Amino acid sequence: MTDPGTTLHASAQKTAPRILCIGMPVRDLTFRVGAVPARGSKENADHFEEICGGNALNGAIAIVRLGGRASILGPMGDARETTSRYIFDQMAHEGIETKYIVHMPDLVTPISAIMIDPTGERTIVTFRDPRLWKVQLPNTYELLKDCQAILTESRCAEFCTELCTEAHQRGIPVIVDVDRAMSLREGLLTVSSHLVFSSEPLQETAGIADDGEALRKIAKLTPAFLAGTRGPRGTIWLDEHGHLQETPAFPVHTVDTLGAGDVFHGAFALAITENQELREALRFASAAAALKCTRFGGAFAAPQRVEVDALLQREQELPAAKA
């Protein structure tokens, strides 16, 4: 006899918005250290853990845990790699759809060495085989069928801009996680519906050492919604009138920032598919990222929907309690 709870869960998963997450899964080797070693020195780690990551994969984990559906699209190394099998097992465990992963024979899946210091800040060294950027994506019609949004990282522009252009023409939201400086002639600038920058690449992209002025400059080049994330300083963004707005971060005890930005982007993309108002979507994403920062494990420490809803509810109740 079928468990009614299982049937209800399966039904919810079928009706939840499906988001296509474009990027490269990464094998993450994480080390907790007392201090990031200086050049030419050595440091003992207090803890080691192997997980999988990458912007798109981390965002997909957040999406599924928050009640959406996520499909991963992008290149990985040879299917015979131990790394590939490990990452696939992890994605299957999280309920992420993997049929659009493209294995590239004789290439290596990206790998990162990550040091996390006592403040929770992470230092990362990553190897990505340059030949992975030459990936040929599956059929566009198949990729966009039943797709409510695209979440991609700006570094994937070389192989995903054409797909994002088609999605844009169909009215499908295209949310771009910008954690590297972009060219002001970049095609993704004009085919995206939402561009969410980290602070440093925002300033580097605009050539202006001020987040607000950088957003205003980029706004002259694209109709997309523009925002800049600034960690514990919250998010700065432009409203429909071009006015600067700020969404504060949630104050939490941070132990691990690895994957927090990706969780933010995944939560934000899901909120957009749920038609949340922009300010609410940013608060939802901020709450998800804050909760992730309170525990170790990269995006595998991403919260469940009930945890985010509870944090948002507590925030709403605070003004009433103070009154």
N, C-alpha and C positions, 0 to 999 in steps of 0.2 A: 504494500500500500504506500502511495506517495505521501511524504510529509507535507501538510498544507503550508507550513512555513517555507519549505524549499520551493514550492510552486510559486508562492507569492514573491519570493526573492528573484526567481528566474524571470517572472513577469515584469518586475520593476526594472531589471537589467535590460530587458528588451525595449522598454519604452524610454529609458534614460537617454539623454543626448549623447551622441557618439562624436568624439573629438579625435581628429587625426593629428597625432603628434609626430612631427618630422625632426629627425636628428640622428645622432650616432650613439648607440648604447656604448657604455664604457665600463671596463673592469677597474674598480677602485680598490687600491690597497691603502687602508687607512691606519695611521699611527697616532696615538695620543702622546704628546711630548711635553716636558716641562718648559721647554723653550725651543723655538726654531733654531737649528744649529747655524752658527756663523760659517762663512765661506772657509772650507778646508778643515772644519772641525767635525766632531762626532757627537751624537746624542742618543741616549738610550730611550726607547719608547716604553710607556707604562702599559700600553694595551695595543693589540693589533686585531684588525678585523678586515676580512675581504667581503666587499659588497659590490653591487653593480650600480652604475649611475649614468651620468650624462643628462644634459638639460631636458631632452624630450622624454627619456625614460623616467626621470624623477617627476616631471610634470604629469606623466601618465599615472604614476602611482598615486599622486595626490588626487587626480580626477576620479579614479575608481574608488578610493577610500571615501571621497566626499559624495559619492552617489551617481557619478557619471559612467560612461563607457569610454574606453580609450583604445586606439589602435596605434601601433608604432610603425612608422615608415622611415626607412633609411638603410644605409649600408652597414654590414658587419663583415668580419674577416671570414676565412674559410670555415665551412660548416663542420669540418673535422676537428676544429680547435676545442680543447677542453673549456676554454673561456666561453665560447659560443654556447656550449651545452649548459654551462652553469647559468649564464644570463637568461637563456630561454626557460630554464627551470624556475628561476626567480619570477620572471614575468608571468608564467603560467600560474604560479602560486598567488600572484596579486590579481589575477583575472584580466590581464592585459592581452589584447588581440595581437598576434605576432605574424599573421599571414603575409603582411606587406614588407617584412624584413627581406633585404636583398643580400645574400651571401656572395662574397667576391673571392673566388678561388685563389689560394696561395697568399692572401693578404692577412694582416694581423688586425684583430679587433682592437680599437683604441684602449689604452691602459693609462691609469693615473696613479701616482704616488702622492698621498695626501697626509700632511701633518696638521694636527689639531692641537692648539696650545690651550693653556688653562682658561683663557678668556672665551674660548669657543671659536676663535678665528681660525680659518683654514688657509694653508699654503699648499698650492697644487702644482705639480709638474705632470703634463700629459703628452703622450705620443699618439698622434693620429697619422696613419700612412697617407701621404699625399694622394695616392691613387684611389683612395676611397671616395674622393670628391667627383670622380668620373662615373659614379654609379648611374645606371639607367633605370628610371622608375617604372613601375608597372603602369597599366592602362589608366588614363585619367578618369574615364567614366567609372571604372570599378572603384577607384580611390575615393571619388566624391559621392558615390551612391550612399545614401543614408548618413551623410556627413553634415553635422550641424555647425562645425567650426574647425579651423586649422590652428594648431599651435606649433610654431616653428622657432628655431633659433637663427639669429641673423647670419651666423657663419655658414649656414646651409643654402644661402641664396644661389650659389652656383648651380645647384641641381634642383631647387624647388621653386624658383621664381615663376617659371612657366605654369606650374600647377597652381600656385597661389593666384596668378593672374586669372586663370579659368575660374577658380573658386570665387574671386572678387566679382567677376562678371555674372556669376550665378547668385550673387547676394549672400554668399557664405562668409561669415566673419573670419578674418585672418589676423590672428594675434601673434606678434613677433616679440620674442624675448631677445633684447639687444644687450649682450654683455661683452661685445667687442665693437670698436669704432666702425661706423659704416661710412661709405662714400656718399656724399650728398647727391650723387647721380645714381645711386643704387635703386634698382627697379622695385625692390620691396618697399621702399618709401611710399610709393604711389599706389601699390596694389594691396596694402595692408589696411585693415579697419582700425587696428589698435597697435601702437608701438610703445612698448614699455621698456625703457632704458634703465640700466644701472647708472649711477651718478657719473662715474669716471668716463665710460664710453659716451655718455650723453654730452659731456663737455668736450671730449675729443672729437666727436662727430661734428659738432657745431663750431669748434675752434673758439669757444668762449668759456671762461673759467667761472661760470655762474649757471646753476641749474635752470633757473627761471628764464634768463635771457637765452639760454641754449634752446629751451623748448620753443620760445617765441620765434627764433630764427628758423628752426626746422618746420614750424607750423606754416611758414610761407611756401614750403615745398610740397606739402602733403595735406590732404583732407582728413587724415587719420587722427584718432584720439591719441594724445601724447601724454606720457607720464614718465617720471623718473623716480626710481626707488632708492632710498638712502638709508637702508638698514634701520637702526634704532631711531633715526631722525624722521622716519615716516616717508610718505610719498608725496611728491609735488606733481601737479597736473594742470592741464588747461581745460576749462569748461567750454560749453558751446559758444560762449561769447568771447573766448580768447582770454579770459581772466584766470590768473593763477589761483589755484586752490591747494590746500594741504590736507592730507589725511594722516593723523598721527599714528605712530606704531604703538603696539601694546607693550607696556613695560613687563618684562619677564626676566627670570634668571637664566641667562644664556650659557649653555654648556657646549653647543655644537651648531655652527652656522652652515655646515656642509649641506647643500641641497635646499636651503631655506628659500633662496630666490626662485628656484625651480618650482617649489611647492606654491609659492606666491603666484607664479604665472599659470600653473595648472588650475589653481582655485579660481583665479580671475577669469580664465577662459571658460570654465564651467559656469561661473556666475553670468557671463555674457550670454551663454546659450539658454540660461534660465530667465533671461530678460530682467535681471536685477538692474536697478538704477546705478549709474556709474559710481556714485559715492558709496552706495551699499556694496557694490562689487569689490571696490578697493578695500573696504573694511573687512569684508569676508575673506579676501586674499591675505590681508595683513594678519588677521586672527589665525589663519591656518599656518602661515609662516612663523608666527610667534610661538605657537604651540610646538612646532617642529624643533625650534631652537632650544627648547627646554629638555631635550633628550638626545642621546647619541644615536647614530645609525644612518646618517644621511637622510635621504628621502624615505627610507624604511621606518623612520620615526615620524612620518607624516601622520596627522591626526585623522580620526574618523569624523563623519559629519556631526554626530551628536556632540562631540567635544567642541567643535567650532561653534555650533549653535549655542551651547551652554556658555561659552566665553562671551559671545555677543550679547546674550541675554543678561549676563552679569554686568556688562558694561552699561546696558540700558537702565538697569536698576540702580546704579550708583548715584546719578543725580537725584533720584527720588529719595534715596536713603540720606543723602546729605541735606536735602530740604527738610 
